Amino acid sequence: MLVSAKEMLTKAKAGKYAVGQFNINNLEWTKAILLTAEELKSPVILGVSEGAGKYMAGYKTVVGMVNGMIEELGITVPVALHLDHGSYEACYKCIDAGFSSVMFDGSHYPIDENVAKTKELVAVCEAKGLSLEAEVGAIGGEEDGVVGAGECADPDECKMIADLGVTMLAAGIGNIHGKYPANWKGLSFETLDAVQQKTGDMPLVLHGGTGIPEDMIKKAISLGVAKINVNTECQLSFAAATRKYIEDGKDLVGKGFDPRKILAPGFEAIKATVKEKMELFGSVGKA
Ligand SMILES: [Zn+2]
């Protein structure tokens, strides 16, 4: 059964570790992440972007697939199904479809409008026992068409949004989606420290987890980050393993053209990436 992310993140923040959010794209992705979480006894958050939701034939299809897998694969660790960077409209669609968690990305609205819409969604999610993530200070990167230095959130704005009763808060601390440019300045721990001091027990979320050096990840966790989003890294490892299979000509040998065989190395590569991240984040054995 799907659960809200509230309890797993409250425990993570108190225990000084982080739960990974791994974005899913299809059946192989979902199965690889769920099986790894179960093997390592780690709580897990499955992230679904609006684009991935559309690709997988809609949010109801995603809910059906994930619920079916949890039952048929015998998954016992806590699993949250979470909308990643949702618009106001997508949040409602996912809540109706049966997601257990949503992110409302109101960072592009003026702060007053972000506050008003977040407040409304807090009430809706609370009534249904769902978790809600809010974002303050836009997180840059390829999704915006420009790769630049990530923005830093205003700690006072973070407190304002945290006080509305959201479950977890994504604050820009110089992080970026996608691959980091060579001249990236690193995470702003000064900002993170200030945000945590203003927001207290609120679990903080680090987006753009791909390519952040391990020591920075560990320091971010020590300063209150309890959820880390990983997306690009699984895509890169899946692509590399699939490329190798084809380049080695394995699809031309015997029944190597069977899609279940072609997708197998990528599936294993995702499992390995998720394992590596769960070990780094400290969530192994915490389910
Ligand atoms: Zn993000």
Boltz pocket constraint, residues with backbone or C-beta under 6 A from the ligand:
constraints:
  - pocket:
      binder: B
      contacts: [[A, 85], [A, 139], [A, 177], [A, 207], [A, 208], [A, 229]]
      max_distance: 6.0
